[in-house]
Amino acid sequence: MRSTWIAVTATVAAIILGAGLWGTIGAAALAVSLVASTSTASWQDDLGAPTEPVPRSDDLDPFPVTEVYDVGADGVLTPEPTPEAAKVWKSIERVFTPRGAAARIDQLRLGRDVSSDTMAWVSRSESVEYWTFAANLAYAADDDDWMSTVVHEYAHILSLGPESADAFAVTCDTLWVGQGCLFSDADLLTFSDRFWNRYTDAPDALNVDADVADAFFSAHEGDFVDAYAATNVTEDFAESFLAYVSEDPVEGDDLLSQKIAFFGDYPRYVLVRERLRAELGWD
């Protein structure tokens, strides 16, 4: 989820507006783009095969949903999208690539609620390899901010898919996050072990309380891209990934610099960064 304040629940990863991003990203959330990517590269080939279906909840929406579109295997929306919906879908295709978007998203939900601080959220769909992507049209018109939100949501899907977490685990010996129990080789678990295990006052992995995050951020402000990243390790991963993609390389031994540099140790993320920076004009 990404919001004016950004949060993840047990079933939804979302983004909220109010937190300022690290470096030159500033206080914005994420930006929208109008042209579909021409890249044929897709991260989805690196992900594991689907396993069992996960029930979809209809009680997840942080803002009223007024438009629902099914995404076909060819990436075509049904029913025919409005121009505004088509624009949102094209922005998603630019980040995910058209092939990747069709392979990972099976439903697009849209609403418009300026009173909601949630910009977008993603949630596991009925089959674990698919996701619902929801966007608040009240914020999607800001091209400079919206695309960053889509990148943040992309990071959630990259790190919380069926290749990374067991949604059906009865017990968990690693870390239970919004989409299940992380596998021992999950990138998000490595990130958590390296950067979050050092704290004795860290919020729970399922924390969504802004006050808890603000207090934690105040105590360790230099360690995070922004206050929203201090919500829980999942949001920290997504916000740090966004900074990695959107910012120039950083050098330093401080914890924040190490978090940004973390993704450079994984060829998959390096390739994603190169593609997105070229596609979105962030070079």
N, C-alpha and C positions, 0 to 999 in steps of 0.2 A: 504494500500500500504506500502511496505517497500522498501526503496531504500538506496543508499549510502547516501542519505539524507532523507527519509520517509515522504510521504504526503497523504492526503485524499482530494478528490475532491467531488463535489456534487453527483457523482455517483460511484466513485471508492475509495476504501481504499487500500493503497499500502504501500510498504516499500522500502526505499532507502539506499544506503551504507554509508556513511561518518560519521554518528554520533556515538560517542563512548558510549557504554552502561554502565549503573551504576554498580559499584562493580567489580566483577571479570569477568563480561561479556566483558569488555574492549571495543575496537573500532569496534568489529565485528558486523555483522548484524544478521545472523541466520544459523543454521546448518542442514545438511541433513543426513538421516539415511536409511539404505538399507533393513531392515527386517520389514515386516508387523507386526503390533501389534497383540498379541494373546488375548488381552483383549476384553471381550464382553460388557463392560460397554459403555454407550453412553449418552452424554449430550443431544442428540436430543429429548429424551423422555420428557425432562423438558420444551421444547419449545412449543409455541402455534401453533395452526393449521394454514395453509396457508390461505390467503384471496384472493385478486385479483391479476392478472398478472401485472408485471412491464415490459415495453418494454426494450429490451436489445439494447444498443448502440454499434455500430461497430467502433466508433471513440474514444474509450477509451485507446487504446493500447499505453503506453509510450515507447514501443520498438516494432519493427516489429515482428508480429506473423507468424511463418512458419509452425506450427503444431497445429491442432485442434482436440481434441478427445471428443466425447460424453461419458458421464459416465452413465452406465446402473444402474438400481435399485439394481443389484447384485454387483456393484462396478467394473464391467468389462468395459474396455475402448474400444471404437470403433472409427476408425479402430484399428487393432492390433498395440499396441505401439512399438516404437523403444526401445532398451534396456535403453537408457537414459531417455526416457519418462516414462518407467515402474519404473525406479529408483525414479524419482520425485514423481510419484503417490504413491509408497510405503512409501515415507517419509511423505506424507500427511496422509496416512492411519495410520501411527504410532502416529501422533498427534491427529487426529480426531477420531481414531479407524476406522477399515474398515466399520463397520455399520454406524458410524457417517458421514464418508466421502461420502458414497453412498447416505445417506439421505439428505445431504446438498449441495453437489457439482454436477452439471449436465454437466459441461464442463470444460475441462482442455486445456489451451492455452499455447503454448511454443514458445519461440523465443531465439535468441542469439545475443546480442548486447552489446559489451563491452563498447561502447561509451555512453550507457544509464546508468544513475545512479539508475534506478529502478530495484530492485531485484525481486519483486513479487507484485501482487495486487489482490484484490478480488472485485467483483462487483455483485450486485443483478441481478439475471437472469430474465427470462420471467415470472416465477412464484416466488412469494416473498419468498418462503421457500427454494429456490435453489440459488446457487451462481456460478459464473465463477471464477475459480482460474487460474491466469496466472503467469508463472515463466520465468525468464530470465536465460537461461542455461549457460550464461557466468559466473554466480555466483553460480549456483547450484552444481558445482563440489566440492566446499569447504564444506566437511561434517561438520566441526566444526562450521561453521557460518550459513549454510543454515537452519538447524533445528530450530534455534532461529527465523529465518524469518517466518517459518511455524507457530510457536507458536504465533508470533505477529499477523499473519493473522487470526489465530484461534480466538484470542481475539476480532478482529473486528467482526467476524461472531457471536460470543457469545453475543456481546453487541449491534449489529445493526440489528438483525433479526426482523421478523414480530411481534414477541412477545414484542419487545422493541420500535419499531418506526412505525408510520403510514406513509407509503410512498405516500398516496393519500390525505393527509390533505391539505385543502385549506388555513386554517389559523393555527397558532401554538401558544399555550399559554405556552409552556414549553421551548424547545430548538430545533431549526431546525438543523439537522446534515446531513451528506451526504446521508443517506438513508431515510430521512423523519423527521417527528416531533416525538420527544421522548415521550413515554407515561409517565404519572406521577410517575409510579412505576419502571421505567427503571433503572437498575443499573448505566448506564452511566450518567443519569440525577442526581442521588444521588452523584456520583463522582464529577460531575460538580458543583453542589450546595455546596458541602463540600470543594472543593479545588480550584475552579476557580472563584467563585463569590467574593472572597476577593480582586481580582485585579481590578484596574481601567485602566490598560494598557494592558489587555490580548488580544491576537489576536482573531478575530472572529472564531466561531466554524467551518467555512468553509475555514479558511485561508490555503493557500498552498505556501505562499511566504516565502522562506528560509531566506531572509533578515529580514523580520518581526519577524520570529521565533528566529533568532540569537540575535536580539536586546532585545527581551523579555527574552530570556534565560540569556543574559548578566546581565540583571537587577535583575534576580531571580535565579541565577545559582544553589543555594543550594536546590531549590525546585523540581528539575527535574532529572530524570535518565540520560538524555543526551539532547543535543540541539534539536534533532528531536522531542522529547516529547513536546517541547514548541511550536510546530507548531500549534496545536489546542487541544481541550480537548479529541477528539477521539484518536489521536495519543498518548497523555499522558496516557490515559487508557491502550492502547495496550502495550506501553513500560513498564509501571508500572506493568502490569500483567506478562510480560515476566520476569521482575526482581523478582517478587513474586514467580514465578515457578522455576527459575534457581538459585536463591540465598538462602542462609541459612536465617532463621528468623531474623528480625531486631528489635531492641528495640530503642526507643527514642521518644521524643516529637516534633522533627523537622518535617516539612511538608512532606519531602520526605519519612521518616520512616512511617508516617501516611498513605501515599499513598500506600506503599507496604503492610502495615498491613490491609488496607481496605478490601482486598479480603479474608482475614482470617475470616471476619464476615459472609461470605456466604458459607454455607456447600457445595454448588455446586462447587465453585472454590477451596475449600479445597480438595475435592475429585479429581478434575482435576489435581491439583498440585501433589498430591500423585501418581496418575497414571503416569503422564508425567515424574516425577523425576525417577520413577522406570523404565519406558520404555526407557528413553533416557540416563540412567546412570548418572543422575545429583545428585544423593544422595551423 
